[in-house]
Amino acid sequence: MSYLLDYREFWEENEKCFEPFTTKKPRVPVKLPFDDHFLLEEMEVESTLRYYKDRDYRLKMNKLCNDRMEKAIGMRHFDEKEDMTVSPNRFEVIMGAYWAYSEGGTPWLESNVKEIDDVKEIIRKAEKIDMRKAAFPEEWYAEKERVEKTTGVKLDYGSRGHRGPATMATSILGTENTCIFIMDEPDVMKAFYEVLTQKMVEYHNALLEATNSTLKPGYWITDDNSYLFPPQKYEEFCAPFLERMFSEFAPRPEDYRYQHSDSAMGHLMPILHNLGVNNVNFGPTIHPSEIRKAMPKAVIQGQMPPFTLRNGTPDEIIEIVKRDIDAVGADGGLVATTAGSIAAGTPLENIQVYLWAVNEYGRYS
């Protein structure tokens, strides 16, 4: 059986399908969250270190992958220009983490923390940080001016969002340390999260001011490691971070408030609901009906298990599409996507099946 579609028509229609909680649209929309893990395996990149450190090679691989994707599913996803050769400094690095690179993997944030006194030192240093200076390398402003003159397009960092408070802590302090310290050193961790929250606000404001942002309010959070926190500890340490970010950057309940965590963090859904999170993408072990029960006002972006999309037969992929639509599609609050990123090694042919199934079974009368 052929699962091919007219992809130009499909993606043009897809743009008309994202209005939430209404069935006055053609069908359930689709979102395909490709990332560098997918590209590295799809293109069998000879060296991941070269991919991340050699800009020309990276753009070449991005273009070749886009060519392949466009032929198979009618879309180009990866950046082929990268006008800016200098990026803002990473927030977690400013706060004390460092980048680790290894052949065969993607860049990873690591911690220097060994004991609780190291956390106290991070707090002391962070309190003195001027984010207007720390957020940018010295050459960033000159590069911004060059790119804006060359392209005629104003740079805008108004897309506010970042990794969430649980995952940032594991990068800055270490995963095991974070789990131990929230239990054994709550006063120090409270101080850590207070300064983390304040400096995150200052960091975003520095980016917004540097680009005179005009984008509308909204805030997104990716927090894979939130599952490590029991509800009480999440409410104690992480919830105030979200509350502050929403207050600063998504102050109205209808503003975009997105939380991604591709882990088994269903125990935190009631807290996220109370915080006003209105778009979610959770781990594949959570059934969409569970999400809808816990978070009735949230758009569910999911819940195709990434490994089912990668390894499943057409019938298995179609079964999950129908399951999600039958469970939560009727209220118009579903975006068909994977519960997490598209897994490395996912065949484009399987994605063709996925798009066909949504197009076939996700239509509103």
Secondary structure as a PSIPRED ss2 file (coil, helix, strand):
# PSIPRED VFORMAT (PSIPRED V4.0)

   1 M C   1.000  0.000  0.000
   2 S C   1.000  0.000  0.000
   3 Y C   1.000  0.000  0.000
   4 L C   1.000  0.000  0.000
   5 L C   1.000  0.000  0.000
   6 D C   1.000  0.000  0.000
   7 Y H   0.000  1.000  0.000
   8 R H   0.000  1.000  0.000
   9 E H   0.000  1.000  0.000
  10 F H   0.000  1.000  0.000
  11 W H   0.000  1.000  0.000
  12 E H   0.000  1.000  0.000
  13 E H   0.000  1.000  0.000
  14 N H   0.000  1.000  0.000
  15 E C   1.000  0.000  0.000
  16 K C   1.000  0.000  0.000
  17 C C   1.000  0.000  0.000
  18 F C   1.000  0.000  0.000
  19 E C   1.000  0.000  0.000
  20 P C   1.000  0.000  0.000
  21 F C   1.000  0.000  0.000
  22 T C   1.000  0.000  0.000
  23 T C   1.000  0.000  0.000
  24 K C   1.000  0.000  0.000
  25 K C   1.000  0.000  0.000
  26 P C   1.000  0.000  0.000
  27 R E   0.000  0.000  1.000
  28 V C   1.000  0.000  0.000
  29 P C   1.000  0.000  0.000
  30 V E   0.000  0.000  1.000
  31 K C   1.000  0.000  0.000
  32 L C   1.000  0.000  0.000
  33 P C   1.000  0.000  0.000
  34 F C   1.000  0.000  0.000
  35 D C   1.000  0.000  0.000
  36 D H   0.000  1.000  0.000
  37 H H   0.000  1.000  0.000
  38 F H   0.000  1.000  0.000
  39 L H   0.000  1.000  0.000
  40 L H   0.000  1.000  0.000
  41 E H   0.000  1.000  0.000
  42 E H   0.000  1.000  0.000
  43 M C   1.000  0.000  0.000
  44 E C   1.000  0.000  0.000
  45 V C   1.000  0.000  0.000
  46 E C   1.000  0.000  0.000
  47 S C   1.000  0.000  0.000
  48 T H   0.000  1.000  0.000
  49 L H   0.000  1.000  0.000
  50 R H   0.000  1.000  0.000
  51 Y H   0.000  1.000  0.000
  52 Y H   0.000  1.000  0.000
  53 K H   0.000  1.000  0.000
  54 D C   1.000  0.000  0.000
  55 R H   0.000  1.000  0.000
  56 D H   0.000  1.000  0.000
  57 Y H   0.000  1.000  0.000
  58 R H   0.000  1.000  0.000
  59 L H   0.000  1.000  0.000
  60 K H   0.000  1.000  0.000
  61 M H   0.000  1.000  0.000
  62 N H   0.000  1.000  0.000
  63 K H   0.000  1.000  0.000
  64 L H   0.000  1.000  0.000
  65 C H   0.000  1.000  0.000
  66 N H   0.000  1.000  0.000
  67 D H   0.000  1.000  0.000
  68 R H   0.000  1.000  0.000
  69 M H   0.000  1.000  0.000
  70 E H   0.000  1.000  0.000
  71 K H   0.000  1.000  0.000
  72 A H   0.000  1.000  0.000
  73 I H   0.000  1.000  0.000
  74 G C   1.000  0.000  0.000
  75 M C   1.000  0.000  0.000
  76 R C   1.000  0.000  0.000
  77 H C   1.000  0.000  0.000
  78 F C   1.000  0.000  0.000
  79 D C   1.000  0.000  0.000
  80 E C   1.000  0.000  0.000
  81 K C   1.000  0.000  0.000
  82 E C   1.000  0.000  0.000
  83 D C   1.000  0.000  0.000
  84 M C   1.000  0.000  0.000
  85 T C   1.000  0.000  0.000
  86 V C   1.000  0.000  0.000
  87 S C   1.000  0.000  0.000
  88 P C   1.000  0.000  0.000
  89 N C   1.000  0.000  0.000
  90 R C   1.000  0.000  0.000
  91 F H   0.000  1.000  0.000
  92 E H   0.000  1.000  0.000
  93 V H   0.000  1.000  0.000
  94 I H   0.000  1.000  0.000
  95 M C   1.000  0.000  0.000
  96 G C   1.000  0.000  0.000
  97 A C   1.000  0.000  0.000
  98 Y E   0.000  0.000  1.000
  99 W E   0.000  0.000  1.000
 100 A E   0.000  0.000  1.000
 101 Y C   1.000  0.000  0.000
 102 S C   1.000  0.000  0.000
 103 E C   1.000  0.000  0.000
 104 G C   1.000  0.000  0.000
 105 G C   1.000  0.000  0.000
 106 T C   1.000  0.000  0.000
 107 P C   1.000  0.000  0.000
 108 W E   0.000  0.000  1.000
 109 L E   0.000  0.000  1.000
 110 E E   0.000  0.000  1.000
 111 S C   1.000  0.000  0.000
 112 N C   1.000  0.000  0.000
 113 V C   1.000  0.000  0.000
 114 K C   1.000  0.000  0.000
 115 E C   1.000  0.000  0.000
 116 I H   0.000  1.000  0.000
 117 D H   0.000  1.000  0.000
 118 D H   0.000  1.000  0.000
 119 V H   0.000  1.000  0.000
 120 K H   0.000  1.000  0.000
 121 E H   0.000  1.000  0.000
 122 I H   0.000  1.000  0.000
 123 I H   0.000  1.000  0.000
 124 R H   0.000  1.000  0.000
 125 K H   0.000  1.000  0.000
 126 A H   0.000  1.000  0.000
 127 E H   0.000  1.000  0.000
 128 K C   1.000  0.000  0.000
 129 I C   1.000  0.000  0.000
 130 D C   1.000  0.000  0.000
 131 M H   0.000  1.000  0.000
 132 R H   0.000  1.000  0.000
 133 K H   0.000  1.000  0.000
 134 A H   0.000  1.000  0.000
 135 A C   1.000  0.000  0.000
 136 F C   1.000  0.000  0.000
 137 P C   1.000  0.000  0.000
 138 E C   1.000  0.000  0.000
 139 E C   1.000  0.000  0.000
 140 W H   0.000  1.000  0.000
 141 Y H   0.000  1.000  0.000
 142 A H   0.000  1.000  0.000
 143 E H   0.000  1.000  0.000
 144 K H   0.000  1.000  0.000
 145 E H   0.000  1.000  0.000
 146 R H   0.000  1.000  0.000
 147 V H   0.000  1.000  0.000
 148 E H   0.000  1.000  0.000
 149 K H   0.000  1.000  0.000
 150 T H   0.000  1.000  0.000
 151 T H   0.000  1.000  0.000
 152 G C   1.000  0.000  0.000
 153 V C   1.000  0.000  0.000
 154 K C   1.000  0.000  0.000
 155 L C   1.000  0.000  0.000
 156 D C   1.000  0.000  0.000
 157 Y C   1.000  0.000  0.000
 158 G C   1.000  0.000  0.000
 159 S C   1.000  0.000  0.000
 160 R C   1.000  0.000  0.000
 161 G E   0.000  0.000  1.000
 162 H E   0.000  0.000  1.000
 163 R E   0.000  0.000  1.000
 164 G C   1.000  0.000  0.000
 165 P H   0.000  1.000  0.000
 166 A H   0.000  1.000  0.000
 167 T H   0.000  1.000  0.000
 168 M H   0.000  1.000  0.000
 169 A H   0.000  1.000  0.000
 170 T H   0.000  1.000  0.000
 171 S H   0.000  1.000  0.000
 172 I H   0.000  1.000  0.000
 173 L H   0.000  1.000  0.000
 174 G C   1.000  0.000  0.000
 175 T H   0.000  1.000  0.000
 176 E H   0.000  1.000  0.000
 177 N H   0.000  1.000  0.000
 178 T H   0.000  1.000  0.000
 179 C H   0.000  1.000  0.000
 180 I H   0.000  1.000  0.000
 181 F H   0.000  1.000  0.000
 182 I H   0.000  1.000  0.000
 183 M H   0.000  1.000  0.000
 184 D H   0.000  1.000  0.000
 185 E C   1.000  0.000  0.000
 186 P H   0.000  1.000  0.000
 187 D H   0.000  1.000  0.000
 188 V H   0.000  1.000  0.000
 189 M H   0.000  1.000  0.000
 190 K H   0.000  1.000  0.000
 191 A H   0.000  1.000  0.000
 192 F H   0.000  1.000  0.000
 193 Y H   0.000  1.000  0.000
 194 E H   0.000  1.000  0.000
 195 V H   0.000  1.000  0.000
 196 L H   0.000  1.000  0.000
 197 T H   0.000  1.000  0.000
 198 Q H   0.000  1.000  0.000
 199 K H   0.000  1.000  0.000
 200 M H   0.000  1.000  0.000
 201 V H   0.000  1.000  0.000
 202 E H   0.000  1.000  0.000
 203 Y H   0.000  1.000  0.000
 204 H H   0.000  1.000  0.000
 205 N H   0.000  1.000  0.000
 206 A H   0.000  1.000  0.000
 207 L H   0.000  1.000  0.000
 208 L H   0.000  1.000  0.000
 209 E H   0.000  1.000  0.000
 210 A H   0.000  1.000  0.000
 211 T H   0.000  1.000  0.000
 212 N C   1.000  0.000  0.000
 213 S C   1.000  0.000  0.000
 214 T C   1.000  0.000  0.000
 215 L C   1.000  0.000  0.000
 216 K C   1.000  0.000  0.000
 217 P C   1.000  0.000  0.000
 218 G E   0.000  0.000  1.000
 219 Y E   0.000  0.000  1.000
 220 W E   0.000  0.000  1.000
 221 I E   0.000  0.000  1.000
 222 T E   0.000  0.000  1.000
 223 D C   1.000  0.000  0.000
 224 D H   0.000  1.000  0.000
 225 N H   0.000  1.000  0.000
 226 S H   0.000  1.000  0.000
 227 Y H   0.000  1.000  0.000
 228 L H   0.000  1.000  0.000
 229 F C   1.000  0.000  0.000
 230 P C   1.000  0.000  0.000
 231 P H   0.000  1.000  0.000
 232 Q H   0.000  1.000  0.000
 233 K H   0.000  1.000  0.000
 234 Y H   0.000  1.000  0.000
 235 E H   0.000  1.000  0.000
 236 E H   0.000  1.000  0.000
 237 F H   0.000  1.000  0.000
 238 C H   0.000  1.000  0.000
 239 A H   0.000  1.000  0.000
 240 P H   0.000  1.000  0.000
 241 F H   0.000  1.000  0.000
 242 L H   0.000  1.000  0.000
 243 E H   0.000  1.000  0.000
 244 R H   0.000  1.000  0.000
 245 M H   0.000  1.000  0.000
 246 F H   0.000  1.000  0.000
 247 S H   0.000  1.000  0.000
 248 E H   0.000  1.000  0.000
 249 F H   0.000  1.000  0.000
 250 A C   1.000  0.000  0.000
 251 P C   1.000  0.000  0.000
 252 R C   1.000  0.000  0.000
 253 P C   1.000  0.000  0.000
 254 E C   1.000  0.000  0.000
 255 D C   1.000  0.000  0.000
 256 Y E   0.000  0.000  1.000
 257 R E   0.000  0.000  1.000
 258 Y E   0.000  0.000  1.000
 259 Q E   0.000  0.000  1.000
 260 H E   0.000  0.000  1.000
 261 S E   0.000  0.000  1.000
 262 D C   1.000  0.000  0.000
 263 S C   1.000  0.000  0.000
 264 A C   1.000  0.000  0.000
 265 M C   1.000  0.000  0.000
 266 G H   0.000  1.000  0.000
 267 H H   0.000  1.000  0.000
 268 L H   0.000  1.000  0.000
 269 M H   0.000  1.000  0.000
 270 P H   0.000  1.000  0.000
 271 I H   0.000  1.000  0.000
 272 L H   0.000  1.000  0.000
 273 H H   0.000  1.000  0.000
 274 N H   0.000  1.000  0.000
 275 L C   1.000  0.000  0.000
 276 G C   1.000  0.000  0.000
 277 V C   1.000  0.000  0.000
 278 N C   1.000  0.000  0.000
 279 N E   0.000  0.000  1.000
 280 V E   0.000  0.000  1.000
 281 N E   0.000  0.000  1.000
 282 F E   0.000  0.000  1.000
 283 G C   1.000  0.000  0.000
 284 P C   1.000  0.000  0.000
 285 T C   1.000  0.000  0.000
 286 I C   1.000  0.000  0.000
 287 H C   1.000  0.000  0.000
 288 P H   0.000  1.000  0.000
 289 S H   0.000  1.000  0.000
 290 E H   0.000  1.000  0.000
 291 I H   0.000  1.000  0.000
 292 R H   0.000  1.000  0.000
 293 K H   0.000  1.000  0.000
 294 A H   0.000  1.000  0.000
 295 M C   1.000  0.000  0.000
 296 P C   1.000  0.000  0.000
 297 K C   1.000  0.000  0.000
 298 A C   1.000  0.000  0.000
 299 V E   0.000  0.000  1.000
 300 I E   0.000  0.000  1.000
 301 Q E   0.000  0.000  1.000
 302 G E   0.000  0.000  1.000
 303 Q E   0.000  0.000  1.000
 304 M E   0.000  0.000  1.000
 305 P C   1.000  0.000  0.000
 306 P H   0.000  1.000  0.000
 307 F H   0.000  1.000  0.000
 308 T H   0.000  1.000  0.000
 309 L H   0.000  1.000  0.000
 310 R H   0.000  1.000  0.000
 311 N H   0.000  1.000  0.000
 312 G C   1.000  0.000  0.000
 313 T C   1.000  0.000  0.000
 314 P H   0.000  1.000  0.000
 315 D H   0.000  1.000  0.000
 316 E H   0.000  1.000  0.000
 317 I H   0.000  1.000  0.000
 318 I H   0.000  1.000  0.000
 319 E H   0.000  1.000  0.000
 320 I H   0.000  1.000  0.000
 321 V H   0.000  1.000  0.000
 322 K H   0.000  1.000  0.000
 323 R H   0.000  1.000  0.000
 324 D H   0.000  1.000  0.000
 325 I H   0.000  1.000  0.000
 326 D H   0.000  1.000  0.000
 327 A H   0.000  1.000  0.000
 328 V H   0.000  1.000  0.000
 329 G H   0.000  1.000  0.000
 330 A H   0.000  1.000  0.000
 331 D H   0.000  1.000  0.000
 332 G C   1.000  0.000  0.000
 333 G C   1.000  0.000  0.000
 334 L E   0.000  0.000  1.000
 335 V E   0.000  0.000  1.000
 336 A E   0.000  0.000  1.000
 337 T E   0.000  0.000  1.000
 338 T E   0.000  0.000  1.000
 339 A C   1.000  0.000  0.000
 340 G C   1.000  0.000  0.000
 341 S C   1.000  0.000  0.000
 342 I C   1.000  0.000  0.000
 343 A C   1.000  0.000  0.000
 344 A C   1.000  0.000  0.000
 345 G C   1.000  0.000  0.000
 346 T C   1.000  0.000  0.000
 347 P C   1.000  0.000  0.000
 348 L H   0.000  1.000  0.000
 349 E H   0.000  1.000  0.000
 350 N H   0.000  1.000  0.000
 351 I H   0.000  1.000  0.000
 352 Q H   0.000  1.000  0.000
 353 V H   0.000  1.000  0.000
 354 Y H   0.000  1.000  0.000
 355 L H   0.000  1.000  0.000
 356 W H   0.000  1.000  0.000
 357 A H   0.000  1.000  0.000
 358 V H   0.000  1.000  0.000
 359 N H   0.000  1.000  0.000
 360 E H   0.000  1.000  0.000
 361 Y H   0.000  1.000  0.000
 362 G C   1.000  0.000  0.000
 363 R E   0.000  0.000  1.000
 364 Y C   1.000  0.000  0.000
 365 S C   1.000  0.000  0.000
